[in-house]
Amino acid sequence: MSRAILNRALLTGLDNSAMQHIGNQQWLHQEAMAAFLQLKAALANEGFDLAVVSAWRSFERQARIWQAKCLGQRPVFNHAQQRVDVTSLSAQARIEAIMLYSALPGASRHHWGTEIDVYDAAAVPIDYQVKLSTDEYQGDGPFATLAQWLQQNAADYGFFLPYRAFRGGVAAEPWHLSYQPLASACQAALTLQQLQQTLMDNPIAEQATVLQMLPELYPRFITNICEAEI
């Protein structure tokens, strides 16, 4: 049972008091730290260098990403990794296009400090720019071996891949790991009503349309994950 205090501020990225620094300007929830270090050590023994692109993310940071994508100032991609011109879409279509790869502010699993986007730093030059695209994690991609290892072994360390396959909401993300004991508790605690209140208190781009669509977006993009096999 998690000891974390799962208040609305923590669940929606407005409270970072339980986060601990893991280096490279990244933070994790204190309850996920031991498991993360064990996973990193196990991978090192196999010749991998587990590196983190993104971990805890605040509501403010997610809102900046969201706004830039709504305005077409930051790229939005479809399943084929082709750029989408969101400025030509209706507000509803724009929101759905963005949520294929980017979470709604207040609803990102990264708010919980349980999620890490990872790659193998040992597989690429030090100046390699990680794209977090599926072709990097399959076939001849530099992180395909890491992805395979994680699929087979991450559960032994308490982690799972919530987006290991596309289920009609968020696209497949083979780089996204979740610390199951705490993440499952957070997901159960984050209700539609809490998210609605957070967004009413903290306006974001396309606010009115988001709130109107939220009862549909919540089950499709927020709670619709591949369950842990632990």
C-alpha distance (Angstrom), angle and dihedral (degrees) to the residues before:
residue distance angle dihedral
M1 . . .
S2 3.79 . .
R3 3.80 117.6 .
A4 3.81 91.7 -156.7
I5 3.78 120.0 122.0
L6 3.80 101.0 -124.4
N7 3.79 100.4 -159.4
R8 3.79 122.3 158.2
A9 3.80 92.7 -103.3
L10 3.80 92.3 58.0
L11 3.80 93.7 42.7
T12 3.80 93.1 52.5
G13 3.80 100.4 42.0
L14 3.79 97.8 -102.4
D15 3.83 95.6 112.9
N16 3.81 124.2 54.5
S17 3.81 98.1 168.6
A18 3.83 93.2 113.2
M19 3.82 95.0 50.7
Q20 3.80 125.6 107.6
H21 3.78 127.3 -159.6
I22 3.81 116.0 -109.6
G23 3.81 97.3 179.1
N24 3.80 135.0 -93.4
Q25 3.82 90.7 64.0
Q26 3.80 92.0 -63.5
W27 3.80 129.0 128.3
L28 3.81 136.1 -164.5
H29 3.78 133.2 -169.2
Q30 3.78 109.4 -90.1
E31 3.81 90.7 -120.3
A32 3.82 91.2 59.7
M33 3.79 96.5 48.4
A34 3.81 100.3 87.9
A35 3.80 93.1 47.7
F36 3.80 91.5 47.5
L37 3.80 92.3 52.0
Q38 3.81 90.9 48.2
L39 3.81 90.9 50.5
K40 3.79 92.0 48.1
A41 3.82 91.5 49.7
A42 3.82 92.3 48.3
L43 3.79 90.5 51.5
A44 3.80 91.4 47.7
N45 3.81 88.6 56.3
E46 3.82 87.2 56.5
G47 3.81 93.2 50.3
F48 3.81 98.3 -98.9
D49 3.78 126.3 126.2
L50 3.80 104.3 -149.8
A51 3.81 109.0 -148.7
V52 3.79 128.1 -178.0
V53 3.80 122.6 -133.9
S54 3.80 95.0 179.0
A55 3.80 135.7 1.9
W56 3.82 127.3 153.5
R57 3.78 112.5 17.1
S58 3.79 126.7 -172.0
F59 3.79 126.1 -130.5
E60 3.81 88.3 -114.2
R61 3.80 92.6 53.9
Q62 3.81 92.3 47.1
A63 3.80 90.1 48.2
R64 3.82 91.1 53.6
I65 3.81 90.6 51.3
W66 3.80 90.1 46.8
Q67 3.79 94.3 50.0
A68 3.81 93.4 47.4
K69 3.79 90.2 52.1
C70 3.80 93.3 46.2
L71 3.80 89.2 53.3
G72 3.80 94.1 46.4
Q73 3.80 91.1 -115.0
R74 3.81 92.9 119.3
P75 3.82 123.4 43.4
V76 3.79 121.4 -97.2
F77 3.81 117.6 -162.4
N78 3.78 135.2 -160.8
H79 3.82 127.3 -142.7
A80 3.82 91.3 -79.3
Q81 3.81 90.2 55.1
Q82 3.80 89.8 -111.5
R83 3.77 118.2 142.9
V84 3.80 115.8 -106.9
D85 3.80 122.1 -145.3
V86 3.80 97.2 -133.8
T87 3.79 92.7 179.2
S88 3.82 89.0 71.0
L89 3.82 93.3 53.8
S90 3.77 131.8 88.0
A91 3.80 115.8 -104.7
Q92 3.82 91.1 -103.2
A93 3.81 94.0 48.8
R94 3.80 90.5 45.3
I95 3.79 92.0 54.5
E96 3.81 92.5 48.6
A97 3.82 91.8 47.4
I98 3.80 92.3 51.6
M99 3.80 94.2 46.1
L100 3.79 91.5 58.6
Y101 3.82 86.7 81.7
S102 3.81 107.1 1.9
A103 3.78 125.8 60.9
L104 3.76 125.9 -130.2
P105 3.84 111.2 -101.7
G106 3.78 107.5 -96.2
A107 3.80 91.6 24.1
S108 3.80 101.8 66.1
R109 3.79 115.0 119.9
H110 3.80 85.3 -142.4
H111 3.82 87.9 71.9
W112 3.81 88.7 72.3
G113 3.79 97.8 59.9
T114 3.81 88.7 -125.7
E115 3.81 98.2 101.4
I116 3.81 131.4 80.9
D117 3.80 130.7 -178.5
V118 3.79 104.3 -149.4
Y119 3.79 144.6 -174.0
D120 3.80 138.4 173.6
A121 3.80 108.9 -99.3
A122 3.81 89.8 -171.4
A123 3.82 91.0 64.1
V124 3.81 98.0 59.6
P125 3.83 140.1 42.3
I126 3.79 115.9 -86.5
D127 3.82 91.1 -108.4
Y128 3.81 94.4 50.7
Q129 3.81 112.9 132.0
V130 3.80 108.6 -137.3
K131 3.80 111.2 -140.0
L132 3.81 99.2 -174.4
S133 3.79 90.3 -134.8
T134 3.79 124.7 147.9
D135 3.81 93.3 -118.0
E136 3.81 89.3 65.4
Y137 3.82 90.6 58.8
Q138 3.79 102.2 44.7
G139 3.80 140.4 48.2
D140 3.79 109.9 -0.8
G141 3.80 93.5 -12.6
P142 3.81 116.7 132.9
F143 3.80 93.4 -115.8
A144 3.81 99.2 41.6
T145 3.81 92.6 104.1
L146 3.79 91.1 50.8
A147 3.81 90.9 49.3
Q148 3.79 90.9 52.1
W149 3.82 92.0 48.9
L150 3.79 91.6 49.7
Q151 3.79 92.7 49.8
Q152 3.79 89.6 53.9
N153 3.81 101.6 37.2
A154 3.81 114.1 18.3
A155 3.80 92.0 93.1
D156 3.81 90.0 62.7
Y157 3.81 87.4 67.9
G158 3.79 97.8 41.9
F159 3.80 97.6 -95.8
F160 3.81 132.1 118.9
L161 3.82 138.6 176.7
P162 3.82 108.0 -111.1
Y163 3.81 91.4 -173.6
R164 3.78 100.8 38.9
A165 3.82 89.1 130.5
F166 3.80 136.0 20.6
R167 3.80 111.7 -100.9
G168 3.79 100.3 175.9
G169 3.79 96.9 -79.4
V170 3.80 124.1 55.2
A171 3.81 116.3 22.3
A172 3.80 120.8 -110.8
E173 3.82 110.4 -78.5
P174 3.82 111.7 -173.2
W175 3.82 89.5 179.0
H176 3.82 95.6 59.3
L177 3.82 116.3 97.4
S178 3.78 125.4 -177.7
Y179 3.82 129.0 -161.2
Q180 3.78 98.0 -128.3
P181 3.84 104.8 -157.1
L182 3.80 93.7 59.0
A183 3.82 99.7 26.3
S184 3.80 92.1 57.3
A185 3.80 90.1 52.1
C186 3.81 90.8 48.6
Q187 3.78 93.2 49.3
A188 3.80 91.3 50.6
A189 3.81 90.8 48.3
L190 3.82 98.2 48.7
T191 3.78 104.0 85.8
L192 3.78 128.9 -173.3
Q193 3.80 89.2 -113.5
Q194 3.83 92.6 53.9
L195 3.78 91.0 50.5
Q196 3.80 92.1 48.0
Q197 3.80 91.1 51.9
T198 3.80 92.5 47.5
L199 3.79 92.0 52.3
M200 3.80 92.2 46.9
D201 3.80 88.9 52.2
N202 3.82 94.0 43.7
P203 3.84 111.6 37.8
I204 3.81 118.5 -147.7
A205 3.80 136.1 -176.3
E206 3.83 112.5 -65.7
Q207 3.81 87.8 15.3
A208 3.81 98.7 162.0
T209 3.81 95.0 47.0
V210 3.80 92.6 44.7
L211 3.81 92.0 53.4
Q212 3.80 91.0 46.9
M213 3.81 91.5 50.4
L214 3.80 97.1 39.2
P215 3.83 97.5 99.5
E216 3.83 87.2 58.1
L217 3.82 96.9 38.7
Y218 3.81 94.1 50.2
P219 3.84 97.9 66.1
R220 3.79 94.8 33.3
F221 3.80 102.2 47.5
I222 3.82 108.3 11.0
T223 3.80 108.8 42.3
N224 3.82 96.4 21.9
I225 3.82 102.5 100.8
C226 3.78 139.9 134.9
E227 3.76 103.4 -95.6
A228 3.78 121.5 -120.7
E229 3.80 117.4 -93.0
I230 3.81 93.9 -148.8
